[in-house]
Amino acid sequence: MDLIVYIFIVTILFITWSEYSVTNILIRVNSKGTKTLNFNSLFGFLMNPFHNRTLWTNKTLDINYPFVLLYSLGIYYLF
């Protein structure tokens, strides 16, 4: 499998899991009461571990994008 495709799949799975476990990261209700995609919020959540230490605990590593990506790349290169 190509590395770019692998990273894309890992990212999509991570976004799906984060939306399920944390909720209201990508899909949010706007001021009109309709659900919209909020990519600014998603990007902020993906980059949050670089600015906030609370996502580096054992309980929050599943929603820590850099950790998940590095772990997934380790698996990719191992196999």
C-alpha positions, 0 to 999 in steps of 0.5 A: 500500500502506498504511504500517502494512501495509508496516512489518508486512511489513518486520518479518516479513521482518526477523524471518525473515531474522534467525532464519535468519542469526543463529538462536535469536532467536525460536525457542529450545529451552526447559529441557524440550527443546521449541522455543518462541517467545521474544518477550522475546529477539526484542524485545531483539534488535530494540532492541539497536542502540539500546544496542550499537554492534556492530550498526552496522558494515557487516557487521551492518546486515542484522540491524540493525532500526532501519537496515532499517526506516529504509531501507525507509521511505526506499524506501516514500516514494521510490516 
